[in-house]
Amino acid sequence: MKIYQNKKNYHELVEKSIKKIFESLDANVTFRELADENNYSAFHFHRVFKGLTGETVKECLKRLRLEKAAYEILRTDKTITEMAFESGYETLEAFTKAFKKAHGISPSRIRKLQDWKGLLYSQAGIHYSPGQRQPYYFFIKPRGGNEMEIKIVNLQPMKLLGLRGTGDYWNMPALWKKFHEILRANKLFSTEAQFLTVFHDHTDDIPQEQKRYDVSISVHKEVSDIDPLSIYQFEGGLYAVLVHVGSCEEIGPVWDKWRSEWLGSSGWKLDKKRPSLEWYQNNPSAVPPELAVTFLCDPVIKE
């Protein structure tokens, strides 16, 4: 009972602190101030907050401000310089550098990406929402063991119908939109179809502008090429698979973390001859971001 009570108290402490962080997006708050408000030592508060959310107060505040900046750049007429100062940066250059490092794209470019949501990876599901000032629900980050549960799976071959994209991955939402329009026009949706993005050039030695990818649907009947769509075969084989629950915008950082922290010590290495996959298990546009489920699949061979 005592253990349960401690967990309940910690959860209430962190939820109260998250509310304060949301109220401080246009000002500032430190973990020491939050600890004092809740009569905790700075050390103990820091340990509890990071243990339950997966990030420090400073990291959480910075990430939420960058999510807020992305939202307002897309939906308001504020200048990027205004957003830089509102986000707590002293110079436009510092803001631009932090924004690009976090989002993978410069703030000036996202105004052309109206389908982009601008969410950043949060292990505890804490995200900016306009007008958010109430306690924001979150889920407790699992403790102990390897946070990334990877399975080595033998994927079966699939016949795919795809629309080719090249270069910048930020163009994928627009490509998916065009793909769905073509599928609807040709009545190519089916209940058994799987939706995937197939990345043919997933290694760092290939420049981004040369990378090829296909937004694709599996087909189970005879279908001819429908310009600009093409039929091709996914050959399958051994893949390392991580189940990602969260928005599509979060996938890039998760994949980078997986490759840097798990793959190098796993005894497996990337097979450069086969493509990587994002395999979507539900419709990301039809569920809340926290419920979007994607299989991240990397082709592997034994080292």
Residue pairs with C-beta under 8 A, 6 or more apart in sequence:
7 140
10 48
10 51
10 52
11 52
11 140
13 38
13 40
13 45
13 48
13 49
14 48
14 49
14 52
14 53
14 138
15 135
15 136
15 137
15 138
16 38
16 135
17 34
17 38
17 49
17 57
18 53
18 60
18 126
18 135
18 136
18 138
19 133
19 134
19 135
19 136
20 29
20 34
20 37
21 29
21 57
21 60
21 61
21 64
22 64
22 132
22 133
22 136
23 133
24 61
25 61
25 64
25 65
25 68
25 128
26 86
28 61
28 88
29 57
29 61
30 57
30 58
31 42
31 45
31 46
31 49
31 56
31 57
31 58
32 42
34 45
34 49
34 57
35 41
35 42
35 44
35 45
35 46
38 45
40 48
46 56
46 57
49 56
49 57
50 56
51 141
51 143
52 124
52 138
52 140
52 141
53 60
53 122
53 123
53 124
53 126
53 138
53 141
54 122
54 123
54 124
54 141
55 63
55 122
55 123
55 124
60 126
62 88
62 98
63 102
63 120
63 122
64 126
64 127
64 128
65 87
65 88
66 87
66 98
66 99
66 102
66 103
66 120
67 118
67 119
67 120
67 127
67 128
68 87
68 128
69 83
69 84
69 86
69 87
69 95
69 99
69 107
70 99
70 103
70 107
70 110
70 116
70 118
71 118
71 128
71 130
72 78
72 83
73 80
73 83
73 107
73 110
73 111
74 110
74 111
74 113
74 114
74 116
74 118
78 86
80 92
80 95
80 96
80 107
80 108
81 92
83 95
83 107
84 91
84 92
84 94
84 95
84 96
87 95
89 95
89 98
95 107
96 106
96 107
96 108
99 106
99 107
100 106
100 107
102 120
103 110
103 118
103 120
104 170
104 252
105 113
105 170
109 170
110 116
110 118
110 170
113 170
113 173
113 174
115 173
115 174
115 177
116 170
116 173
116 249
117 247
117 249
117 289
118 249
119 127
119 246
119 247
119 249
119 250
119 289
120 127
120 249
120 250
120 253
121 246
121 250
121 253
121 254
122 246
122 250
123 141
123 147
124 138
124 139
124 140
124 141
125 137
125 138
125 139
125 246
125 290
126 136
126 138
127 289
129 136
141 147
146 262
148 242
148 257
148 258
148 261
148 262
149 242
149 243
150 240
150 241
150 242
150 258
150 262
150 266
151 240
151 241
152 238
152 239
152 240
152 241
152 268
152 300
153 238
153 239
153 240
153 241
153 297
154 236
154 237
154 238
154 239
155 234
155 236
155 237
155 238
155 239
155 297
156 236
157 233
157 234
157 235
157 236
158 194
158 218
158 233
158 234
158 236
159 218
159 219
159 220
159 231
159 232
159 233
159 234
160 196
160 198
160 214
160 216
160 217
160 218
160 219
160 231
160 232
160 233
160 234
161 188
161 216
161 217
161 218
161 219
161 223
161 226
161 229
161 230
161 231
162 198
162 214
162 215
162 216
162 217
162 229
162 230
162 232
163 175
163 178
163 179
163 182
163 214
163 215
163 216
163 228
163 229
164 212
164 213
164 214
164 228
164 230
165 171
165 172
165 175
165 212
165 213
165 214
165 215
166 209
166 210
166 211
166 212
166 213
167 208
167 209
167 210
167 211
168 208
168 209
169 208
169 211
169 213
169 252
172 197
172 213
172 215
175 215
176 215
179 215
179 217
179 229
182 188
182 226
182 228
182 229
183 189
183 217
186 226
188 217
188 219
188 223
188 226
189 217
190 220
192 218
192 220
193 217
193 218
193 219
193 220
194 217
194 218
194 279
194 280
195 215
195 216
195 217
195 218
195 279
195 280
196 215
196 216
196 217
196 218
196 234
196 277
196 278
196 279
196 280
197 213
197 214
197 215
197 216
197 277
197 278
198 213
198 214
198 216
198 234
198 275
198 276
198 277
199 211
199 212
199 213
199 275
199 276
199 277
199 278
200 211
200 212
200 213
200 214
200 275
201 210
201 211
201 212
201 213
202 211
202 270
202 272
202 275
202 276
202 298
203 270
203 272
214 232
219 231
223 231
224 231
225 231
234 275
234 277
235 274
237 271
237 274
237 299
238 271
238 299
238 300
238 301
239 277
239 297
239 298
239 299
239 300
240 263
240 266
240 268
240 297
240 298
240 300
241 295
241 296
241 297
242 254
242 258
242 295
242 296
243 293
243 294
243 295
243 296
244 250
244 251
244 254
244 293
244 294
244 295
244 296
245 290
245 291
245 292
245 293
246 254
246 289
246 290
246 292
247 284
247 289
247 290
247 292
248 278
248 284
248 292
248 294
250 289
251 278
251 294
251 296
254 296
255 296
258 296
258 298
259 270
259 298
263 269
263 270
263 298
263 300
267 302
267 303
268 300
268 301
268 302
268 303
269 300
269 301
269 302
269 303
270 298
270 299
270 300
271 299
271 300
271 301
273 299
274 299
275 299
276 296
276 297
276 298
276 299
277 295
277 296
277 297
278 294
278 295
278 296
278 297
279 294
279 295
279 296
279 297
280 292
280 293
280 294
281 293
281 294
281 295
282 291
282 292
282 293
284 292
284 294
